[in-house]
Amino acid sequence: MINRKAFLALAASAVALGMMPAVSASAEEVTLKAISFVPKQINYAQSFAKFVDDFNKQAKGVVQINFVGGPEVTPSNQQGQALKNGLVDMIFCPPGLYLNLLPEGEVISGSNKSPKALRKDGAYDLLDSIMRKKMNATLLAHVAGGNNFYIWLNNEPKRLADGGIDFKGVKLRTSPLWKDFFTALGASVIIIPNTDVYTALERGTVDGTGWPVIGLREYKWDNFVRYRVEPGFMQPDILLAANVTKFNSLSKQAQDMLRKAGLKYEKDSYDEFQAVEKNDKESMQKAGMKTVELTGAARKKYLELAYAAPWARIKSHNVPEYDQLRAKFFDSK
């Protein structure tokens, strides 16, 4: 029988001769902890869960993502800080919820260009470089871009002489992202986490809210809101981002897998959520949701106010890359 010392010597010789593969610590599978800004039952989180499942099958043995949950794990407005500090490795979360760390994050929602155009123009590369410096994070994908936000109301709004909407006295639930826009419209604004909006609508604390089409029914807010204001404004700014320190510690193979998967998710989610929005709009219309359409000068003014708000806030922070960001993220033609 060969003793342990002799066996190790033989094994070492076999590796040196190429007869046996050398196994290093870098070949061990790594698991990344990920969280979402919305609970798992919401469409956006379901999409992310599917992405995680698909990725884990392809990257088995190299790198895995453990999607541990949503705001019940870490409150949505604390997820940016959690990523920066390395408490989690990945977040599926809009920068609108961590603007205190990254005011430049508003360029996503303030963009009137498609994700495909932004990717082609190097816009995401520019934002990624800023995220690395300010958040210790790297941008993997802009998810579900290209849809819009809308104002949803409990009651039919009063109209102004110019065809606009009279928001005076209307209490709108908002996020920091839409606060200045809603204020400019004349509404009273209340910042409430999305998990508390149902109760706020039920109790009459608010008369309406901002939100995309997607997810509204899952939150059951359509039990209260019966009117959607058109046109939509801005676009969802959900980013899939990873902690840079953790990302850099991964093997090149793992990094390449995450980058490639992120790019595919960006494209696939655009197509997916365009279809979801169309279907949800039709379903809500059949269920009695009514549209309040702005046209002509009133429509133009409404959109100008919407897009002016995020860019004014970015500029107020004296962002050195403001002109570069504006040129890449916004088509002023």
N, C-alpha and C positions, 0 to 999 in steps of 0.2 A: 504493500500500500504506500502511495506517495504521501509524504507528510506535507503539511500546509506550506512550509517554507519552500520546498521543492516545487510544489504546484504553482506558487506565485512566480517563481523564477521561470518556469516553463511558459506560463501565461505571458509574462513580459517578453520573452523571446518570440512567442507567436505573434504578438502585436507588432514587434519590431520588424518581423519578416512579412507582415501584411496578411497573416493567416487568420487573425481575429480582429474585429473592429474595436478601436479604442472608444470608450464611452467617457464623455466628460460631463461636468456639472451643467455646462451650457446647453446640453441636449435634453435636459429635463423639462418636462411640460410646465409652463407657467400659467397661473390663473389670475385674471384681472377682475377686480370687484367693480361692478357698474351699478349705477342708480339712475332713475328716471324722474323727471319733474312732475309726472302725472301717475296716478295709480295704474296697476297692471290691467284693469278692465277697460281703460280708455283706449280708443283706436290707436293713438300715437304710440302708446306703450306696447300695445299688441303687435304693432309693426316692428318695434324695436326687439321685442321678444322673439319674433320670427327671424329677424336678422341674426340675433345671437345664436339661435338654434342652428341655422344654416352655417354660420361661421364656425361654430364648435365642431360640426361634423367634418368640415374641410380642414380645420387646423388641429385636429386631434393629434396629440403627441407633441405638439409644438407650443401652442398657446390656446387658452380657453377663456371665455368671458362668463363670469358668474353674475347674472342679473338678479340682484338681491331684493329689489323693490323700488318704491317711489317715495313720495313725501312722508310716508309713515316711517321710513327708515331715516331719512334726513330731510327736513323741511325744504321746499323748493328754493326758497330765497337764501338758503345756506349751502346749496350744492356747489356753487362756484368756489366758495372758500374751502369747502371740503376737498375739492379737486386740487386747488392750489397747494394746500397743506399736505396732500398725499394721503388723506384719510380714506379716499376712494381713488381708484385708478382711472375710471371713466365716468363721464356724466352725459346723459341724454337730456339736454336742458337748454332753454333759450337764454342768450346773454341778457335779454331784457330783465332777467331775474338776478343778474350779478353785475349790473352797470356800475355799482360802486367800485368794482375791481377793474372793469373793462368798459368805460364809456364808449369806446370805439365800436363795441358790439352792436350798437344801434344801426350801423351801416347795413346790416342784414335786413332788418325790417324796413329801413328807410330806402331800400333799393327798389327800383322799378324795372329791374332787369331779371331775366330768368337765371336759374342756377347754372344752366349750360353756358350762357353767355358770361356769367361771372367767373366760372371756372376757366373758360377759354382766355379771358382777358387778364388772368393772373390776380383777380381781386381776392380770392381766398388765400393765395400765397402771401399777399400783403398783410391780410388780417392775421394769418398764422404767425407771421414774424412778430406782430405786436402782442399776440396772446402768449407767445413764448417768453417775452420780456416781462409782461405784467402779471401773468397768471400761472407761469410755470406749466403751460398747457400747449398742446398741439391740436390743430383742427383736422379731424378725420373726414367729416361730412356735414353738409348742410342738408338736413332731412326735411322732406315734404315742402320744399320751397316752391314758390310759384302760385300758391293759393293766396287768399286774401283774408284779412280780418273784416268783421262787420259789426255794426251796432245793432243790438237786438233789444226790442222794447216790449213791455207788457201791454201798453195801450197805443192806439193810433195817435201819432204825434200831430200837433198843430203845425200848420204851414205858414211860412212868411210870404209877403207880397212878391218876392223875387223867385218863389218856388222852392226856397230852402226850408229847413225844418227849424221850428222854434224850440230850442232846447232849454230855454229859461225855466228854472224850477225843476227840471228833470234830473233825478239822481241816478247817475251812472256808475256802476262798478267799473273800476279800471285797474290796470296794472301800471307800474311806472312808465311803461312804454307808450301808453296812449294818454297819459294824464294831461300833458300840455295841449294835445289836440282836442280832447273833450272839453277842456277848460276854454279853449279858444272858440269852441262852438257855443259856449254859454251855459254848459251843463254844470251841475254840482257833482263833484267827483269824490268817490270813496274807494280807497285801495283795500281790496279784500282778496285773500288767497282763493284760488279756484275751488278748493275743497269746501269753502264756506259760502259760495255763491248761491247754492240751492236754498239754504236757510234764509239768506238775505232777500232773495226774490219772494220766497214764501211769506216772509213777515212784512214785506213792503219796505224794507230798509233801503232797497234800491228799486228803481223803475226799469232797469235794463242793464245790459252789460256789453262789453266788447268781447269778441271771441271769433275764431274761424267757424265755418260750417261744421267742420269735423270735430267730433267730440261733444257737441252740444246735446245730442240725444242721449249719449251714454251718461252724461251728467244729469239728464232728465230736466234740464233747464227749459226745455220746450213745453213743460207743464205750465209754465208761466209766461214766457215771452211768445208773442203772437205776431210780431212785425219785425222784418229784417230790412235795414236801410241799405239801399244800393246807390252808388257803387261800393264795392269792397275797397279797402285801403291797405297800404303797406303789404307785407307778406310775413307768414310765420318764420321765426328765426331760430328754429330748433337746431342746435349744433350737437354733433357727437364729437366729444373732445376727450383727450387722454392726458394724464399727468406726464409732463416731459421727462422728469427724472425716471419714472417707471418705464416709459416708452424707450428711452435711451438705454436702459438696462437690458432690454430684450435682445434676442439674437436678430441678425439682419433678416433672417427668414421670417421670424415672427413680425417684425416691423413691416416688411413687404406685404405680408398677408393682410395685416390690418389696414394698410394704405389702400391696397387693391380692393378689399372688401368695402371700405368706406366709400370709395369712388363709385363702385357698383350700386351701393345702397343709395347714394345721392341721386343717381339717375333713376333707379327703379322706384324709389319712393316718390319722386316727382310724378311719374306716370301713374303710380298707384293712387296717390291722393287727389290727382286731377279727376280720376274716375270716381273715387269715393265722394268728393264734393258734389259732383254732378248727380250722383245717385241720391245723396242725402238731401240735396235741394229739392229734387223731385218728390221724395218721400214726405218731406215736411210740407211742401205745397199741397199735396194730396190730403194731409192731415189738418189743413186749415191755416198754415203759415202764410201771411200776406207780405207782399213786397211794397216798400215805400221807395219809389224811384226818383232820384234827383236827375234833372236834365239841364242842358244848356249852361248858363252862367252859374247857376246854383251848384251844379255838379263840379264845374271847374274850380270854383271857390272852395268847395268841400275838400277836394283832392289836394289843392295847393296848401290848405291848412294842415292836412294830414302829413304830407311829406316835409313841410317846413319845420315841423316840431322836432323830429329826431335830429335833423341836420343842425338846427340851431343849438340843441343841447350838446352835440358833439363839439361844435365850434366853441361853445362857452368853456369847455375844458382845456382850451388852448392846445389841442392835439397837433403835434408837429406834422403828422401825416395827413392832415385834414384835406388839403387840395388833392393829394394822391388818391385818398379814399373816395372823395367826391367824384373824381374823374372815372374811377373804376367801377363804382357801385351805382352811380345815378346817371341816367340818360336824360339830359336836359333839353333834348330836341323835341 
